[in-house]
Amino acid sequence: MKNNVYSKVFLWMFIGLLVTFLTGVYTSTNVDALEVLFNKGIYWIFALLEIGLAIFLSVRIHKMQPTTARITYLLYTFLTGLTFSSIFIVYKIESIMLVFLVSSILFLVFALIGRYTKIDLTKIGTILMMMLLGVIICTIINIFLGN
């Protein structure tokens, strides 16, 4: 039972990272969206809305319907992508893509491990094994990117 729950958590983290990344990349490459976001002061509204949504989710998560919680979480990840779009302007896209790619792949691997194996994901040894897998995934990606 616990594995199924952790597997779903990791899968939703993967989806959230993917939504944040795609929103940030799209916003940072769309000149019109950037102009509206940063020149009109809407950025601060989105940033405050993101913080408010995080507080709302943390307070109400146990009382919400699952569908409402999913929609609110996806809205939160979308707003995070909008506010993170400034990072995509400042830093090289390759380094940001690497971080988001490795993080999202790592959560996907954790979700698959929890779903298809009998390993208890709550033990520290399991967490350390997952960290080792993360380092291995980073190393393999860095081999292809030449970092």
MDTraj code that builds the backbone (N, CA, C; nanometers):
import mdtraj as md
import numpy as np

residues = "MET LYS ASN ASN VAL TYR SER LYS VAL PHE LEU TRP MET PHE ILE GLY LEU LEU VAL THR PHE LEU THR GLY VAL TYR THR SER THR ASN VAL ASP ALA LEU GLU VAL LEU PHE ASN LYS GLY ILE TYR TRP ILE PHE ALA LEU LEU GLU ILE GLY LEU ALA ILE PHE LEU SER VAL ARG ILE HIS LYS MET GLN PRO THR THR ALA ARG ILE THR TYR LEU LEU TYR THR PHE LEU THR GLY LEU THR PHE SER SER ILE PHE ILE VAL TYR LYS ILE GLU SER ILE MET LEU VAL PHE LEU VAL SER SER ILE LEU PHE LEU VAL PHE ALA LEU ILE GLY ARG TYR THR LYS ILE ASP LEU THR LYS ILE GLY THR ILE LEU MET MET MET LEU LEU GLY VAL ILE ILE CYS THR ILE ILE ASN ILE PHE LEU GLY ASN".split()
xyz = np.array([
    [0.0820, -0.1210, 0.0000],
    [0.0000, 0.0000, 0.0000],
    [0.0852, 0.1258, 0.0000],
    [0.1900, 0.1264, 0.0875],
    [0.2752, 0.2451, 0.0951],
    [0.3470, 0.2700, -0.0366],
    [0.3943, 0.1626, -0.1014],
    [0.4640, 0.1776, -0.2280],
    [0.3753, 0.2428, -0.3318],
    [0.2489, 0.2048, -0.3353],
    [0.1569, 0.2617, -0.4314],
    [0.1399, 0.4117, -0.4089],
    [0.1327, 0.4528, -0.2829],
    [0.1186, 0.5943, -0.2501],
    [0.2442, 0.6713, -0.2910],
    [0.3619, 0.6197, -0.2534],
    [0.4864, 0.6875, -0.2890],
    [0.5068, 0.6905, -0.4396],
    [0.4680, 0.5849, -0.5064],
    [0.4794, 0.5802, -0.6512],
    [0.3963, 0.6905, -0.7151],
    [0.2756, 0.7094, -0.6654],
    [0.1888, 0.8154, -0.7178],
    [0.2448, 0.9542, -0.6861],
    [0.3022, 0.9699, -0.5681],
    [0.3627, 1.0989, -0.5315],
    [0.4775, 1.1319, -0.6262],
    [0.5638, 1.0341, -0.6499],
    [0.6764, 1.0568, -0.7411],
    [0.6281, 1.0845, -0.8827],
    [0.5233, 1.0166, -0.9259],
    [0.4696, 1.0404, -1.0593],
    [0.4144, 1.1825, -1.0709],
    [0.3443, 1.2289, -0.9674],
    [0.2915, 1.3653, -0.9710],
    [0.4040, 1.4693, -0.9630],
    [0.5115, 1.4370, -0.8928],
    [0.6273, 1.5278, -0.8923],
    [0.6891, 1.5362, -1.0322],
    [0.6969, 1.4234, -1.1011],
    [0.7464, 1.4209, -1.2385],
    [0.6587, 1.5086, -1.3278],
    [0.5271, 1.4928, -1.3168],
    [0.4346, 1.5719, -1.3984],
    [0.4477, 1.7200, -1.3651],
    [0.4580, 1.7523, -1.2365],
    [0.4725, 1.8920, -1.1957],
    [0.5999, 1.9562, -1.2482],
    [0.7111, 1.8848, -1.2394],
    [0.8366, 1.9374, -1.2936],
    [0.8283, 1.9569, -1.4436],
    [0.7636, 1.8657, -1.5111],
    [0.7495, 1.8763, -1.6558],
    [0.6641, 1.9978, -1.6931],
    [0.5539, 2.0186, -1.6234],
    [0.4678, 2.1352, -1.6495],
    [0.5438, 2.2651, -1.6218],
    [0.6156, 2.2704, -1.5101],
    [0.6935, 2.3896, -1.4761],
    [0.7978, 2.4178, -1.5825],
    [0.8703, 2.3151, -1.6240],
    [0.9747, 2.3314, -1.7242],
    [0.9177, 2.3790, -1.8578],
    [0.8127, 2.3132, -1.9054],
    [0.7558, 2.3500, -2.0355],
    [0.6962, 2.4909, -2.0333],
    [0.6328, 2.5274, -1.9232],
    [0.5784, 2.6633, -1.9107],
    [0.6902, 2.7662, -1.9105],
    [0.7966, 2.7394, -1.8355],
    [0.9094, 2.8323, -1.8299],
    [0.9790, 2.8478, -1.9626],
    [0.9999, 2.7378, -2.0327],
    [1.0656, 2.7443, -2.1646],
    [0.9785, 2.8201, -2.2629],
    [0.8500, 2.7889, -2.2670],
    [0.7605, 2.8583, -2.3601],
    [0.7552, 3.0076, -2.3310],
    [0.7411, 3.0425, -2.2050],
    [0.7316, 3.1836, -2.1681],
    [0.8609, 3.2571, -2.1990],
    [0.9751, 3.1945, -2.1727],
    [1.1029, 3.2627, -2.1952],
    [1.1362, 3.2770, -2.3428],
    [1.0783, 3.1941, -2.4285],
    [1.1058, 3.2054, -2.5719],
    [0.9992, 3.2855, -2.6454],
    [0.8920, 3.3212, -2.5796],
    [0.7855, 3.3998, -2.6406],
    [0.8011, 3.5456, -2.5973],
    [0.8415, 3.6296, -2.6892],
    [0.8712, 3.7702, -2.6580],
    [0.7473, 3.8430, -2.6078],
    [0.6327, 3.8174, -2.6683],
    [0.5095, 3.8845, -2.6248],
    [0.4718, 3.8465, -2.4818],
    [0.4866, 3.7187, -2.4483],
    [0.4549, 3.6740, -2.3121],
    [0.5502, 3.7358, -2.2115],
    [0.6777, 3.7450, -2.2474],
    [0.7748, 3.8075, -2.1573],
    [0.7444, 3.9547, -2.1345],
    [0.7067, 4.0240, -2.2415],
    [0.6757, 4.1666, -2.2291],
    [0.5568, 4.1893, -2.1371],
    [0.4535, 4.1097, -2.1535],
    [0.3360, 4.1226, -2.0671],
    [0.3719, 4.0864, -1.9240],
    [0.4483, 3.9794, -1.9074],
    [0.4799, 3.9289, -1.7737],
    [0.5678, 4.0251, -1.6943],
    [0.6682, 4.0840, -1.7589],
    [0.7653, 4.1639, -1.6841],
    [0.7463, 4.3149, -1.6958],
    [0.6878, 4.3644, -1.8014],
    [0.6725, 4.5089, -1.8163],
    [0.5463, 4.5634, -1.7526],
    [0.4477, 4.4846, -1.7377],
    [0.3202, 4.5317, -1.6846],
    [0.3070, 4.5100, -1.5341],
    [0.4058, 4.4529, -1.4701],
    [0.3981, 4.4283, -1.3269],
    [0.3155, 4.3070, -1.2901],
    [0.2765, 4.2296, -1.3891],
    [0.1958, 4.1101, -1.3631],
    [0.2790, 4.0031, -1.2941],
    [0.4107, 4.0099, -1.3114],
    [0.4998, 3.9112, -1.2499],
    [0.4754, 3.9026, -1.0995],
    [0.4629, 4.0174, -1.0334],
    [0.4443, 4.0177, -0.8878],
    [0.3092, 3.9606, -0.8488],
    [0.2096, 3.9814, -0.9322],
    [0.0779, 3.9222, -0.9054],
    [0.0872, 3.7707, -0.9132],
    [0.1553, 3.7205, -1.0175],
    [0.1724, 3.5757, -1.0316],
    [0.2556, 3.5180, -0.9173],
    [0.3593, 3.5905, -0.8754],
    [0.4442, 3.5422, -0.7663],
    [0.3645, 3.5343, -0.6354],
    [0.2861, 3.6352, -0.6062],
    [0.2025, 3.6333, -0.4854],
    [0.0931, 3.5273, -0.4953],
    [0.0372, 3.5114, -0.6142],
    [-0.0641, 3.4079, -0.6351],
    [-0.0041, 3.2686, -0.6157],
    [0.1191, 3.2515, -0.6606],
    [0.1877, 3.1232, -0.6420],
    [0.2087, 3.0926, -0.4936],
    [0.2533, 3.1906, -0.4179],
    [0.2728, 3.1724, -0.2737],
    [0.1390, 3.1445, -0.2048],
    [0.0366, 3.2195, -0.2419],
    [-0.0961, 3.1977, -0.1853],
    [-0.1503, 3.0597, -0.2170],
    [-0.1257, 3.0143, -0.3399],
    [-0.1708, 2.8811, -0.3792],
    [-0.0964, 2.7721, -0.3028],
    [0.0322, 2.7935, -0.2774],
    [0.1099, 2.6966, -0.1984],
    [0.0565, 2.6883, -0.0556],
    [0.0244, 2.8019, 0.0026],
    [-0.0323, 2.8035, 0.1377],
    [-0.1695, 2.7374, 0.1383],
    [-0.2510, 2.7714, 0.0390],
    [-0.3839, 2.7116, 0.0278],
    [-0.3756, 2.5598, 0.0167],
    [-0.2846, 2.5099, -0.0680],
    [-0.2684, 2.3655, -0.0845],
    [-0.2226, 2.2982, 0.0444],
    [-0.1285, 2.3600, 0.1137],
    [-0.0771, 2.2974, 0.2359],
    [-0.1811, 2.2949, 0.3471],
    [-0.2696, 2.3920, 0.3506],
    [-0.3718, 2.3972, 0.4550],
    [-0.4914, 2.3075, 0.4214],
    [-0.5309, 2.3043, 0.2956],
    [-0.6556, 2.2386, 0.2576],
    [-0.6390, 2.1020, 0.1910],
    [-0.5172, 2.0529, 0.1729],
    [-0.4952, 1.9338, 0.0921],
    [-0.5713, 1.8117, 0.1441],
    [-0.5842, 1.7970, 0.2743],
    [-0.6516, 1.6797, 0.3297],
    [-0.8039, 1.6915, 0.3243],
    [-0.8549, 1.8097, 0.2980],
    [-0.9990, 1.8303, 0.2939],
    [-1.0520, 1.8413, 0.1509],
    [-0.9624, 1.8430, 0.0528],
    [-1.0017, 1.8623, -0.0865],
    [-1.0368, 1.7299, -0.1532],
    [-1.1200, 1.7387, -0.2544],
    [-1.1448, 1.6244, -0.3409],
    [-1.0186, 1.5990, -0.4234],
    [-0.9893, 1.4754, -0.4593],
    [-0.8678, 1.4464, -0.5364],
    [-0.8572, 1.5244, -0.6677],
    [-0.9679, 1.5392, -0.7386],
    [-0.9648, 1.6137, -0.8646],
    [-0.9323, 1.7602, -0.8410],
    [-0.9895, 1.8188, -0.7376],
    [-0.9616, 1.9587, -0.7042],
    [-0.8153, 1.9753, -0.6656],
    [-0.7618, 1.8818, -0.5891],
    [-0.6210, 1.8883, -0.5486],
    [-0.5296, 1.8779, -0.6704],
    [-0.5623, 1.7903, -0.7645],
    [-0.4803, 1.7755, -0.8854],
    [-0.4817, 1.9028, -0.9689],
    [-0.5994, 1.9589, -0.9879],
    [-0.6106, 2.0818, -1.0680],
    [-0.5355, 2.1965, -1.0003],
    [-0.5496, 2.2081, -0.8687],
    [-0.4793, 2.3132, -0.7949],
    [-0.3281, 2.2938, -0.8040],
    [-0.2824, 2.1701, -0.7940],
    [-0.1389, 2.1406, -0.8059],
    [-0.0865, 2.1751, -0.9446],
    [-0.1620, 2.1396, -1.0480],
    [-0.1192, 2.1724, -1.1841],
    [-0.1181, 2.3233, -1.2069],
    [-0.2148, 2.3940, -1.1494],
    [-0.2147, 2.5401, -1.1579],
    [-0.0934, 2.5978, -1.0869],
    [-0.0596, 2.5405, -0.9723],
    [0.0593, 2.5837, -0.8989],
    [0.1866, 2.5617, -0.9816],
    [0.1988, 2.4451, -1.0453],
    [0.3181, 2.4188, -1.1259],
    [0.3238, 2.5104, -1.2477],
    [0.2080, 2.5434, -1.3035],
    [0.2036, 2.6383, -1.4151],
    [0.2514, 2.7767, -1.3708],
    [0.2020, 2.8230, -1.2557],
    [0.2459, 2.9532, -1.2039],
    [0.3944, 2.9523, -1.1695],
    [0.4442, 2.8398, -1.1196],
    [0.5862, 2.8287, -1.0914],
    [0.6660, 2.8407, -1.2199],
    [0.6184, 2.7806, -1.3271],
    [0.6848, 2.7948, -1.4572],
    [0.6867, 2.9384, -1.5050],
    [0.5779, 3.0119, -1.4817],
    [0.5751, 3.1536, -1.5203],
    [0.6761, 3.2353, -1.4395],
    [0.6803, 3.2112, -1.3102],
    [0.7729, 3.2898, -1.2284],
    [0.9179, 3.2458, -1.2491],
    [0.9393, 3.1193, -1.2856],
    [1.0755, 3.0722, -1.3138],
    [1.1237, 3.1126, -1.4527],
    [1.0367, 3.1667, -1.5358],
    [1.0777, 3.1996, -1.6723],
    [1.1906, 3.3014, -1.6756],
    [1.2036, 3.3825, -1.5713],
    [1.3154, 3.4776, -1.5670],
    [1.4487, 3.4047, -1.5547],
    [1.4486, 3.2881, -1.4920],
    [1.5712, 3.2083, -1.4819],
    [1.6155, 3.1631, -1.6200],
    [1.5190, 3.1328, -1.7066],
    [1.5508, 3.0869, -1.8406],
    [1.6132, 3.1985, -1.9253],
    [1.5895, 3.3214, -1.8876],
    [1.6475, 3.4340, -1.9601],
    [1.7918, 3.4566, -1.9156],
    [1.8178, 3.4430, -1.7880],
    [1.9486, 3.4748, -1.7315],
    [2.0522, 3.3662, -1.7584],
    [2.0144, 3.2406, -1.7419],
    [2.1094, 3.1300, -1.7532],
    [2.0945, 3.0596, -1.8871],
    [2.1971, 2.9830, -1.9222],
    [2.1935, 2.9073, -2.0468],
    [2.0851, 2.8003, -2.0385],
    [2.0130, 2.7862, -2.1466],
    [1.9022, 2.6906, -2.1494],
    [1.9509, 2.5473, -2.1313],
    [2.0736, 2.5192, -2.1749],
    [2.1254, 2.3829, -2.1632],
    [2.1407, 2.3414, -2.0174],
    [2.1919, 2.4318, -1.9341],
    [2.2109, 2.3963, -1.7934],
    [2.0772, 2.3816, -1.7212],
    [1.9814, 2.4650, -1.7550],
    [1.8492, 2.4561, -1.6924],
    [1.7778, 2.3295, -1.7387],
    [1.7896, 2.2997, -1.8678],
    [1.7279, 2.1786, -1.9199],
    [1.7857, 2.0556, -1.8518],
    [1.9155, 2.0573, -1.8269],
    [1.9793, 1.9439, -1.7618],
    [1.9228, 1.9231, -1.6214],
    [1.9095, 2.0306, -1.5459],
    [1.8581, 2.0198, -1.4092],
    [1.7141, 1.9689, -1.4087],
    [1.6293, 2.0280, -1.4912],
    [1.4898, 1.9840, -1.4961],
    [1.4782, 1.8427, -1.5515],
    [1.5582, 1.8107, -1.6531],
    [1.5528, 1.6777, -1.7117],
    [1.5943, 1.5716, -1.6111],
    [1.7056, 1.5944, -1.5439],
    [1.7537, 1.4973, -1.4458],
    [1.6540, 1.4832, -1.3313],
    [1.6023, 1.5939, -1.2826],
    [1.5059, 1.5877, -1.1714],
    [1.3791, 1.5135, -1.2117],
    [1.3269, 1.5455, -1.3284],
    [1.2028, 1.4797, -1.3701],
    [1.2247, 1.3317, -1.4004],
    [1.3382, 1.2969, -1.4629],
    [1.3675, 1.1560, -1.4887],
    [1.3838, 1.0811, -1.3567],
    [1.4484, 1.1449, -1.2607],
    [1.4682, 1.0818, -1.1300],
    [1.3346, 1.0515, -1.0630],
    [1.2424, 1.1453, -1.0657],
    [1.1110, 1.1202, -1.0069],
    [1.0353, 1.0128, -1.0843],
    [1.0517, 1.0101, -1.2167],
    [0.9870, 0.9057, -1.2950],
    [1.0443, 0.7681, -1.2598],
    [1.1763, 0.7602, -1.2442],
    [1.2393, 0.6335, -1.2044],
    [1.1896, 0.5900, -1.0670],
    [1.1797, 0.6842, -0.9734],
    [1.1294, 0.6513, -0.8398],
    [0.9853, 0.6002, -0.8479],
    [0.9043, 0.6646, -0.9306],
    [0.7654, 0.6219, -0.9462],
    [0.7589, 0.4803, -1.0026],
    [0.8428, 0.4518, -1.1009],
    [0.8435, 0.3181, -1.1603],
    [0.8955, 0.2134, -1.0628],
    [0.9986, 0.2489, -0.9857],
    [1.0509, 0.1562, -0.8841],
    [0.9418, 0.1240, -0.7818],
    [0.8724, 0.2264, -0.7363],
    [0.7661, 0.2044, -0.6388],
    [0.6488, 0.1268, -0.6960],
    [0.6238, 0.1439, -0.8235],
    [0.5083, 0.0789, -0.8857],
    [0.5344, -0.0686, -0.9173],
    [0.6533, -0.0993, -0.9664],
    [0.6778, -0.2334, -1.0194],
    [0.7679, -0.3214, -0.9334],
    [0.8133, -0.2744, -0.8196],
    [0.8942, -0.3585, -0.7322],
    [0.8296, -0.3655, -0.5946],
    [0.8830, -0.4502, -0.5116],
    [0.8340, -0.4652, -0.3747],
    [0.9235, -0.3922, -0.2756],
    [1.0118, -0.3037, -0.3246],
    [1.1047, -0.2321, -0.2374],
    [1.0265, -0.1316, -0.1530],
    [1.0533, -0.1291, -0.0234],
    [0.9902, -0.0336, 0.0672],
    [1.0573, 0.1024, 0.0480],
    [0.9829, 0.1968, -0.0048],
    [1.0389, 0.3283, -0.0356],
    [1.0557, 0.4170, 0.0867],
    [1.0159, 0.3705, 0.2030],
    [1.0265, 0.4533, 0.3229],
    [1.1572, 0.4320, 0.3978],
    [1.2331, 0.3298, 0.3631],
    [1.3587, 0.3031, 0.4335],
    [1.4702, 0.3922, 0.3803],
    [1.5652, 0.4269, 0.4656],
    [1.6750, 0.5157, 0.4274],
    [1.7657, 0.4512, 0.3233],
    [1.7837, 0.3187, 0.3318],
    [1.8664, 0.2497, 0.2331],
    [1.8091, 0.2635, 0.0929],
    [1.6773, 0.2589, 0.0850],
    [1.6111, 0.2761, -0.0434],
    [1.6316, 0.4171, -0.0961],
    [1.6221, 0.5143, -0.0070],
    [1.6425, 0.6529, -0.0479],
    [1.7852, 0.6729, -0.0973],
    [1.8814, 0.6143, -0.0278],
    [2.0208, 0.6249, -0.0712],
    [2.0419, 0.5550, -0.2051],
    [1.9762, 0.4433, -0.2264],
    [1.9858, 0.3749, -0.3552],
    [1.9289, 0.4622, -0.4662],
    [1.8205, 0.5310, -0.4382],
    [1.7617, 0.6210, -0.5376],
    [1.8558, 0.7378, -0.5668],
    [1.9230, 0.7877, -0.4637],
    [2.0204, 0.8944, -0.4852],
    [2.1341, 0.8462, -0.5742],
    [2.1792, 0.7243, -0.5529],
    [2.2826, 0.6659, -0.6375],
    [2.2349, 0.6560, -0.7818],
    [2.1105, 0.6137, -0.7998],
    [2.0543, 0.6101, -0.9348],
    [2.0510, 0.7496, -0.9967],
    [2.0201, 0.8505, -0.9150],
    [2.0202, 0.9888, -0.9634],
    [2.1572, 1.0321, -1.0106],
    [2.2604, 0.9968, -0.9356],
    [2.3972, 1.0311, -0.9753],
    [2.4339, 0.9591, -1.1047],
    [2.3931, 0.8340, -1.1172],
    [2.4220, 0.7587, -1.2392],
    [2.3506, 0.8205, -1.3596],
    [2.2250, 0.8591, -1.3415],
    [2.1503, 0.9237, -1.4506],
    [2.2166, 1.0551, -1.4903],
    [2.2582, 1.1342, -1.3913],
    [2.3282, 1.2607, -1.4201],
    [2.4562, 1.2351, -1.4984],
    [2.5302, 1.1333, -1.4584],
    [2.6555, 1.1013, -1.5256],
    [2.6315, 1.0618, -1.6705],
    [2.5315, 0.9792, -1.6944],
    [2.5017, 0.9361, -1.8310],
    [2.4584, 1.0554, -1.9178],
    [2.3744, 1.1417, -1.8636],
    [2.3310, 1.2592, -1.9398],
    [2.4496, 1.3510, -1.9662],
    [2.5377, 1.3685, -1.8676],
    [2.6538, 1.4545, -1.8868],
    [2.7510, 1.3979, -1.9908],
    [2.7577, 1.2667, -2.0029],
    [2.8429, 1.2062, -2.1055],
    [2.7954, 1.2502, -2.2445],
    [2.6643, 1.2498, -2.2666],
    [2.6110, 1.2867, -2.3973],
    [2.6152, 1.4373, -2.4228],
    [2.6028, 1.5170, -2.3166],
    [2.6063, 1.6624, -2.3322],
    [2.7479, 1.7177, -2.3321],
    [2.8447, 1.6371, -2.2905],
    [2.9847, 1.6816, -2.2911],
    [3.0179, 1.7799, -2.1806],
    [2.9481, 1.7725, -2.0709],
    [2.9771, 1.8616, -1.9572],
    [3.0933, 1.8105, -1.8761],
])
top = md.Topology()
chain = top.add_chain()
for i, resn in enumerate(residues, 1):
    res = top.add_residue(resn, chain, resSeq=i)
    for name in ("N", "CA", "C"):
        top.add_atom(name, md.element.get_by_symbol(name[0]), res)
traj = md.Trajectory(xyz[None], top)
